[in-house]
Amino acid sequence: MWQAHEPVRPMLAAWRRVEHAFDAAFGAPDNPLKHLGSLGLLAFWLLAASGIYLYAVIDTSVAGAYPSIVDLGRQQPWAGGLLRSLHRYAADALVLLLVAHLLREWLLRHYRGVRRHAWLTGVPTIALLFVSAIGGFWLHWDQLAQYSAIATAEWLDALPLLATPLSRNFLADGAVSDRLFSLFVFVHLGTPLLLLFTLWFHVQRLTRPAVWPPRPLALGLLVSLTMLALLQPVASHAPADLGSVPQSLRLDWTLLFIHPLTEATSPALAWGLAALVFVGLSVLPFLRQRARAPVAVVDPANCNGCRRCFVDCPFAAITMAPHPNQKAGRQIAVVDADLCASCGICVGACPSSTPFRSAAELVTGIDLPAAPIGALRRDLQQRLAGLKTDRPIVVFGCAQGAALVPLAADDVAAFSLECTGMLPPSFVEYALRDGAAGVLVSACRPGGCEYRLGQQWTDQRLRGAREPHLRAGVPGERLELAWADGGEAASLQLALQRLRERVAGQPPGTLPAPKASHG
């Protein structure tokens, strides 16, 4: 019934070691590797803000573009010149952050199940970002812009879709008109609007999406890009001259790598590689699909419409509707099966999961058919009754985090849940009431929850900061919290040992809220 741990894959284990090193350096909540998406959004907004100003002050005609950009750095070194460099470096940062975000989500297999929508809507942002970035170089109309525009035109000419070659627009001086330059402007400015729409679509199925990084990371990115712009300002090449071929260029390899790749191979091969990448990313969510667990089910007789499951669901899978009992103002939770991740966080949020009343069966307003909370209650009682020790320890852990198997001992009853967020706080009290000397609750590290919010909600509920919360009368010395990812069983063993020593050597009494440990 309760979930088994999947073996930790070597590449994922290597990535986690890197993340844990960053945890040690920055602290788990402010680890930049856990905020790659929000950092990328910040870079996007820096691009938008600086781009709006630059568009307002530069000339967008063929003859006036180059001198207006060059004069910008001379006449406005702190406004125009600095913002121009910041604009370029923010674009580089956005690409690097996007690639790192994509790599992390792939390693964590966040392209399956309910995350398929986010993955598939994220793939087009790659193409849109590069289209806008490459088009931005053309507006400088220097030798680098000339090289990029001609290389792009020749690459597009390799497609059997156009009646006349685009490269004919760059055959001689005067061939590039203001009309064509207006097209350049449209490519650079119109594409970000599509990009903004896809980014909104990318996160609209998530509850509380992280669209802004923690303040230290936001300031760190802004200061880093500003220092780079001051120390290595972006400068223009010589003005474009269609009568000559540029001989030496300072190429931005992050944004313009496709041009040397095409020259080193062929336009057809470059198109083939691009198509392979995008097709591969698009079909990945449909390959090797694992069997889907039954989604959460609402019991109308026990749902009082409190909205806690609606608020706590990480994937916006729950909505509220009029209750079928037709009482005025009464609502009932409704589960969207296509969005439900079967994580059980809604079960831990339901107040009827924590009834402190005498009842033959624990019945909740929302439950997981594959792992009903009433069965966990019965299993807890049976396991504790079967332990031959006077100081048994109950461990509630996460199937996505550190494995509980190494904790096996004569005095331990361990329960691995799909997500620790499905654990009602009252189960700590249930365990103590049924004879446990202490309770260890384990979840993934902060920011590393497989279901986004499970660790955060668990921590807040057990500390009394979120409803439903652990009652204040529970002795603090009998509860230990530990945050440990897959492969960190040693951390759980240390936490278990601390709890054993505490319940064995300290007199009964309520102590301050326990400190969580991780790593």
Buried (B, 14 or more C-beta within 10 A) or exposed (E): EBBEBEEBEEEBBEBBEEBBEBBEEBEBBBBBBBBBBBBBBBBBEBBBBBBEBBEEBBBBBBEBBBBBBBBBBEEBEEEBBBBBBBBBBBBBBBBBBBBBBBEBBBBBBBBBBBBBBBBBBBBBBBBBBBBBBBBBBBBBBBBBBBBBBBBBBBBBBBEEEEEEEBBEBBEEEEEBEEEBBEBBBEBBBBBBEBBBEBBEBBBEBBBBBBBBBBEEBBEBBBEEBBEBBEEEBBEBBEBBEBEEEBEEBEBBEBBBEBBEBBEEEEBEEBBEBBEEEBEEBEEBBEEEEEEEBEBBEBBEEBBBBBEBBBBBBBBBBBBBEBBEEEEEEEBBBBBBEEBBBBBBBBBBBBBBBBBEEEEEEBBBBBBBEBBBBBBBBEBBBEBBEEBEEEEBBBBBBBBBBBBBEEBEBEBBBBBBBBBBBBBBBBBBBBBBEBBBBBBBBBBBBBBBBBBBBBBBBBBBBBBBEBBBBBEEEBBBBBBBBBBBBBBBBEBBBBBBEBBBEBBEEEEEEEEEBBEBBBB
